[in-house]
Amino acid sequence: MQRSIARLCITTILVAVTAPVIAGETYDLTPKFEQGKKQYIEESSKVTQNISEMPMANQTFDTVEGVIETITSATIEGTTMSLKYDRQKFNLTVMGQKQSYDSDDDAAGSPMIKPIFKPMLGKEFTLTLDKDRNPVSVTGIDEIRADVEKSAGGNPMSAQLGQQVAANLTEEGVKQEWGKGRMMFVPEKPVAVGDTWTKNDTRTDGPIGTIETKTTYTLKVVKDMEVRGKTRKTAVITYESEMSPGKDNAAGGATLKSGTRKGTIHFDLNTRRVFAGKYEGTLDLQAQGPGGQVLNISVSIDAERECMSVQERAKQRSAEKSDSE
């Protein structure tokens, strides 16, 4: 689970039930894709950005993004999936002023935020993975980005934030967020409880440039977990990451000094799919401000992911609507 700091699920209530685990037993943590399968994926995050030299520019934003994922093709050669934007929520607080939009309550949306996120709703893009789960192609995201740019550009209040959001709606952004980032935890072979494995990754994140990440994963425990009335045989995977700037990053923009991340992934061993996860991270950045002033920026991120059936999401949405009436 790895997202750009510009666009990082609802808190999942998980009750653990003790279950026996055979000593030395190994588990296959390779995701399984089945043609025709659908699920709703929702990611939420809270990001706080503080600038030591310009406290008035400090900001926080909370986001919720929901997509419906449909596996349109699954063969030994690879997998193709369609991802349709189903929910967008964004709350921005700067200098004590709050602007917000939630597609589940469209009428109440801020005129600054609404033009950025509403054009994404109902739009879909496709992502194809090869047999080793590496992302190889994306279609449809350029059209979505163009819609966002056109809508946000018509409102001076929205233009700058709209450009930041649109900058992540690219083929490479999709490959990282929905392909490579989601699959990086997968070990090369079945693992036993207590085993660890390490993955290295290089990614480009907007104005920060290239980021090198080294992540160590551990299969912490295997147990039964009760999730929304259903028992899941769950592999609980924990991880810790260290981030550093890549080589030959272009001058200008923000420069990463260091970063850390730690989190948990819940993997259903029966369906062989991730059904929940969360992480927290920090980034220390340095940027050039007005007149060449050096700005020291600290960013903290707290994010979660939850996956459920489309039917479960419809019931949840209906219940939330009833509670608000």
SVG drawing of the C-alpha trace seen along z (x, -y; Angstrom):
<svg xmlns="http://www.w3.org/2000/svg" viewBox="-34 -37 57 65">
<polyline fill="none" stroke="black" stroke-width="0.4" points="0.0,0.0 1.9,-3.0 0.5,-6.3 1.7,-9.7 1.6,-12.2 -0.7,-14.3 -3.4,-11.6 -3.2,-9.0 -10.5,-3.2 -12.7,-3.6 -11.4,-2.1 -11.8,1.7 -13.0,3.3 -11.1,6.6 -11.7,9.0 -9.1,11.7 -10.1,15.2 -7.4,17.7 -6.7,20.4 -4.0,23.0 -1.0,22.6 1.1,25.6 4.8,25.0 6.9,24.5 3.9,24.5 4.4,22.2 1.9,20.0 1.5,18.8 1.0,15.0 0.6,14.6 -2.6,12.7 -5.2,14.7 -7.2,13.0 -10.4,14.4 -12.1,13.1 -15.4,11.4 -14.6,10.8 -15.5,7.4 -14.7,5.6 -14.9,2.1 -11.6,0.7 -11.6,-2.4 -8.5,-4.2 -8.5,-7.0 -5.6,-9.1 -4.8,-12.1 -1.8,-14.2 -0.2,-17.0 2.3,-19.3 4.3,-21.7 6.8,-24.3 9.2,-25.5 9.9,-28.9 6.3,-29.6 3.9,-28.3 1.0,-30.2 1.3,-27.9 0.9,-24.7 -2.0,-22.5 -3.8,-19.3 -5.9,-17.3 -8.1,-14.2 -8.9,-12.1 -11.2,-9.2 -11.0,-7.5 -13.2,-4.6 -12.9,-2.5 -14.8,0.5 -12.2,3.0 -13.4,5.6 -11.1,8.3 -11.8,8.3 -9.2,11.0 -7.1,13.4 -4.9,16.0 -1.4,17.5 -0.1,14.7 -1.4,11.9 -4.3,10.0 -6.3,7.0 -8.5,5.0 -10.9,2.1 -10.9,-0.5 -13.9,-2.9 -13.9,-5.9 -16.9,-5.5 -16.2,-7.9 -14.1,-11.0 -13.8,-12.9 -11.4,-15.7 -11.1,-18.0 -8.4,-20.7 -7.5,-23.0 -5.2,-26.0 -4.8,-28.9 -7.8,-27.7 -10.0,-27.7 -11.6,-24.4 -12.8,-23.5 -14.4,-20.1 -16.2,-17.8 -17.8,-14.4 -19.4,-12.7 -21.7,-10.9 -23.1,-14.4 -22.6,-16.2 -24.8,-19.1 -22.7,-20.3 -19.5,-20.4 -17.1,-23.4 -16.9,-25.3 -13.1,-25.2 -12.9,-21.4 -15.9,-20.1 -14.7,-20.9 -11.5,-18.9 -13.0,-15.6 -16.5,-15.4 -15.2,-14.9 -13.6,-11.7 -16.7,-10.0 -18.0,-7.1 -14.9,-7.3 -12.7,-4.2 -9.3,-3.2 -7.7,0.2 -4.5,1.7 -2.8,4.8 -0.2,6.9 2.1,9.5 2.4,13.0 4.8,11.8 2.3,9.1 4.3,6.2 2.2,3.4 2.7,3.2 0.0,0.9 -2.7,-1.6 -5.6,-3.0 -8.2,-5.7 -6.3,-7.7 -5.2,-10.4 -8.9,-11.2 -9.7,-11.4 -6.8,-13.8 -7.9,-16.0 -11.4,-16.2 -10.0,-17.2 -7.7,-19.8 -10.5,-21.3 -13.0,-21.5 -10.5,-22.8 -8.9,-25.2 -12.2,-27.0 -12.1,-28.1 -9.2,-30.2 -9.7,-28.9 -9.3,-25.3 -6.6,-25.6 -3.4,-25.1 -4.8,-22.2 -6.3,-20.7 -2.9,-20.7 -1.4,-18.8 -4.2,-16.2 -4.0,-15.9 -0.2,-15.4 -0.8,-12.0 -3.4,-10.9 -0.8,-9.5 0.1,-6.1 3.2,-5.9 1.2,-7.0 -1.4,-4.3 1.2,-1.7 2.8,-2.5 -0.3,-3.0 -2.6,-0.2 0.0,2.2 3.6,2.2 2.7,0.6 0.0,3.1 2.1,6.2 5.4,5.3 4.8,7.2 4.6,10.6 7.5,12.8 9.4,14.9 8.3,18.2 5.9,19.4 6.8,18.2 6.3,19.4 5.3,17.3 8.4,15.3 10.0,15.2 11.2,11.9 11.9,10.7 13.2,7.4 12.1,5.5 13.8,2.5 11.8,0.0 12.5,-3.1 9.6,-5.5 9.1,-9.0 6.8,-11.1 5.9,-14.5 8.1,-17.4 10.0,-15.3 11.7,-13.4 13.0,-9.8 12.7,-8.0 14.6,-4.9 12.8,-2.6 14.0,0.4 11.2,2.4 11.4,5.3 8.3,7.5 7.5,10.1 4.8,12.7 3.8,11.9 1.0,14.3 -1.7,16.4 -5.1,16.4 -8.8,16.3 -10.3,12.8 -13.9,11.8 -14.6,9.1 -18.2,7.8 -19.6,11.1 -17.3,13.3 -14.4,15.3 -11.2,15.0 -8.1,17.1 -5.7,14.2 -1.9,13.7 -0.9,10.6 2.1,9.0 4.0,6.1 6.5,4.0 9.0,1.1 10.4,-1.1 13.4,-3.5 13.3,-6.1 16.1,-8.1 16.5,-10.5 17.4,-8.9 20.4,-9.8 20.6,-12.6 17.3,-14.3 16.7,-17.5 17.2,-20.8 14.1,-22.7 10.9,-21.6 11.2,-19.7 14.1,-17.4 13.6,-14.4 16.0,-14.2 14.7,-11.1 11.5,-9.1 10.1,-6.2 7.0,-4.1 5.6,-1.2 2.4,0.7 0.3,3.8 -1.3,5.9 -4.2,8.4 -4.2,11.1 -7.0,13.6 -5.4,17.0 -8.6,18.5 -9.4,15.9 -5.7,15.0 -6.5,11.3 -5.6,8.4 -8.7,7.2 -7.3,4.5 -4.2,2.6 -2.9,-0.6 0.3,-2.5 1.9,-5.6 4.8,-7.4 6.9,-10.6 8.9,-12.6 11.4,-15.3 11.8,-17.6 13.7,-20.7 12.4,-23.2 13.2,-26.6 10.8,-29.3 10.3,-32.9 13.6,-34.8 15.6,-31.6 14.7,-31.0 15.3,-27.4 12.2,-25.8 12.2,-22.7 9.1,-20.7 7.8,-17.8 5.0,-15.6 3.2,-12.9 0.8,-10.4 -1.7,-8.1 -3.6,-5.9 -5.8,-2.9 -7.3,-0.6 -10.4,1.6 -11.8,4.0 -15.3,5.3 -17.9,6.6 -19.9,4.1 -23.0,5.3 -21.5,4.7 -20.5,1.2 -24.1,0.5 -25.5,1.6 -22.9,-0.5 -23.6,-3.6 -27.4,-3.2 -26.9,-2.9 -24.7,-6.0 -27.3,-7.9 -30.0,-6.9 -27.9,-7.9 -27.4,-11.4 -31.1,-12.0"/>
</svg>
